[in-house]
Amino acid sequence: MSKPTNQKSSKRKQHITAGIILLSYFGIFIISATCQTLPPKPLSVSTEIYEKNGATKSYPWIKPRSKGFPVLSSFYFNYTDGDHQMKRVGMDYSEETINNQDVYIWTSYFHDKNGDDPYNTKLHMNYIDWLSDIHINRGNFDDDMTAHLQSIPEGWHLGLIGFSMEIIEPGVDDSEINQIAIKYIKNENIVNTRFTQYPYVSNFNWRLAYIVMPPKAVKGIYTVAGTSTGKSTHMVEPGKHFLQSFDIHFTDNENHHLDQFGIVFSNDEVEVSFNDKNNNDEFYYNINYGVFNTE
């Protein structure tokens, strides 16, 4: 069952160009800045691309919070020396104050138990200038992998900021993988997470950071789905994209090493990668994404 981590309650203030953010810790982390009256101007969205070649185990990107409110657009990992079993995967999100500057931190994880194999990693982040709500959920799952979210107002939209999953099964250092997923079920206000084998599900830690955006910030929510081998390119609604949820798994009911894993948007396409070094195993993908309303 779900076992959320309890944390000592605290509060602090953060000033951002659009207003004040309050952070409180109650096991589920909440950074809230709900705007009751939306600004009478179009949404401004700036996109930044962060890349690192030859990372091992983990690699952090540290960015000032003054950039705005972050929303994840794309991520990508690939080993440079073949494929490997997996211990941890994700673009983990956190916040710190470094040298008196409030910063966002995304830490790339893509490694087996040793964490010494080089990989390339890429992160696309959008920053918006409207006040929104940021939430961080975390815990671990054994046989129940459902995360209950904070209440989302009617008409508002969820967008991912970061995620991380790590196998913690006793006696299992790392494993071949069949499925990686963060499946948002809007009408139930839950997220189902998967970092699993077939048919066995090992225990894993998870961290999920998401933003809740007002209706006028989003042009629409869309879905792409299909099957492919190696990687797939799919046409999408053009514009500035953000990732809401995804489900990717091998269709052969077998487990595999991973070489590449990623979801990368361009203006009117998305490229989905999920494969071992042979690139010949079919996988299924279902991706929910949004397009910002900048008009």
Number of C-alpha atoms within 10 A of each C-alpha: 12 15 15 17 12 13 12 8 11 9 9 9 11 13 12 16 13 17 13 14 19 14 18 17 15 14 17 17 19 21 20 18 18 18 15 8 7 13 12 6 9 13 16 16 21 13 15 10 12 11 14 15 14 13 23 19 20 20 17 15 16 16 14 15 21 17 16 20 24 25 28 24 29 21 24 23 27 25 24 15 11 16 19 22 19 24 25 25 23 24 30 21 21 15 14 14 11 10 7 7 12 18 18 19 19 21 19 30 26 33 26 24 16 12 16 12 18 18 23 18 26 18 23 19 22 23 19 21 21 23 25 22 20 25 19 22 21 21 19 22 22 15 12 13 21 17 25 13 17 15 9 15 11 8 9 14 20 23 24 22 27 27 24 21 25 22 24 18 14 8 6 12 14 19 21 18 22 26 24 21 20 21 21 22 11 12 6 9 13 16 19 16 25 23 26 21 20 17 10 9 17 19 20 21 19 25 19 23 23 24 23 23 25 21 15 17 23 19 15 15 17 13 14 15 13 12 16 20 18 20 19 17 14 13 13 18 18 12 17 21 32 26 25 25 22 20 19 25 26 24 16 11 12 15 19 22 18 27 25 25 24 21 21 20 25 15 12 13 15 21 16 26 25 30 26 22 18 12 16 12 17 16 22 18 22 18 21 18 23 23 20 20 18 15 10
